[in-house]
Amino acid sequence: MTSSPVSRVVYNGKRNSSPRSPTNSSEIFTPAHEENVRFIYEAWQGVERDLRSQLSGGERGLVEEYVEKVPNPGLKTFKPIDLSDLKRRTTQDTKKS
């Protein structure tokens, strides 16, 4: 049985703009956490911008789709998780306690 290859978006770019601030003021973040979030946010904004540019017929090269030649059999049954849903359920469970 052959499974379809796993694809990933790979970004080869630089950091630039600033992230949105947290919406829940009761959460306290360390400077290291904020820097990590800022880095991920900025990198992802760059990926989206470059992808839009490529799709609209602009330059080619910064965003590439990575496809594994030999898929990992251990990931055959992997199902993505909706992190927003998981957080909502966790928050509801905490309130019940």
WOGI-V468485 format. One record per backbone hydrogen bond with DSSP energy under -0.5 kcal/mol. CO is the residue of the C=O (numbers start at 1). NH is the residue of the N-H. E is the energy in kcal/mol with one decimal. If there is no record, write none. Layout:
BEGIN
co=CO nh=NH e=E
co=CO nh=NH e=E
END
This chain:
BEGIN
co=6 nh=68 e=-2.0
co=8 nh=10 e=-0.5
co=8 nh=66 e=-4.2
co=10 nh=64 e=-1.6
co=23 nh=25 e=-0.9
co=24 nh=27 e=-1.6
co=30 nh=34 e=-2.5
co=31 nh=35 e=-2.3
co=32 nh=36 e=-2.2
co=33 nh=37 e=-2.7
co=34 nh=38 e=-2.7
co=35 nh=39 e=-2.6
co=36 nh=40 e=-2.5
co=37 nh=41 e=-2.9
co=38 nh=42 e=-2.8
co=39 nh=43 e=-2.6
co=40 nh=44 e=-2.6
co=41 nh=45 e=-2.4
co=42 nh=46 e=-1.9
co=43 nh=47 e=-2.1
co=44 nh=48 e=-2.7
co=45 nh=49 e=-2.4
co=46 nh=50 e=-2.8
co=47 nh=51 e=-2.7
co=48 nh=52 e=-2.5
co=49 nh=53 e=-2.1
co=50 nh=54 e=-2.4
co=51 nh=55 e=-2.7
co=52 nh=56 e=-1.8
co=53 nh=58 e=-2.8
co=54 nh=57 e=-1.5
co=62 nh=12 e=-1.2
co=62 nh=64 e=-0.5
co=64 nh=10 e=-2.5
co=64 nh=66 e=-0.6
co=65 nh=67 e=-0.5
co=66 nh=8 e=-2.5
co=69 nh=71 e=-0.5
co=71 nh=73 e=-0.5
co=72 nh=75 e=-1.7
co=73 nh=76 e=-1.4
co=75 nh=78 e=-1.5
co=81 nh=83 e=-1.1
co=82 nh=86 e=-2.3
co=83 nh=87 e=-2.6
co=84 nh=88 e=-2.3
co=85 nh=89 e=-2.6
co=86 nh=90 e=-2.5
co=87 nh=91 e=-2.7
co=88 nh=92 e=-2.3
co=89 nh=93 e=-2.4
co=90 nh=94 e=-2.1
co=91 nh=95 e=-1.9
co=92 nh=96 e=-1.4
co=93 nh=97 e=-1.1
END
